[in-house]
Amino acid sequence: MLWYIAAGSAIGGVGRYLLGGAIQRASAGTFPVGTLWINLTGSFLLGLILRYGVDSPTLTPEVRAFLTVGLCGGYTTFSTFSYETVALIQDGEWARAALYVALSLGLSLLATWLGIVVAREVVLVRGNA
């Protein structure tokens, strides 16, 4: 199973790099349209694959893992976040879905900012060493 996931992750990651970069270069702007496109298409693909996999017996567990955890996970983890949020909403768990969205967005932005701050400090310390 791990080899299926690893292969899908490699393909998804390379796809994200190539397609996202190409779209960003074509836009010639600073708005992250390449990443936005990757997140949107990855979310669409995960929803499509998971729903098809649940409603149809044609996908083996290995193929499903290759396509979802591997390919979509390597392409964008935003797709997993989006699917889980929609699943909570469909289960009528609106408050938990809203909390998940707020925490995911807020804490991810905070974590990114903290990573930047730590990296700057490491660079400063290494520069003075």
KAKA-V820198 format. One record per run of one state. SS is the DSSP state (@ for helix, = for strand, . for the rest). FROM is the first residue (numbers start at 1). LEN is the number of residues. If there is no record, write none. Layout:
SS&FROM&LEN ; SS&FROM&LEN
This chain:
.&1&1 ; @&2&26 ; .&28&5 ; @&33&23 ; .&56&5 ; @&61&15 ; .&76&2 ; @&78&13 ; .&91&3 ; @&94&35 ; .&129&1
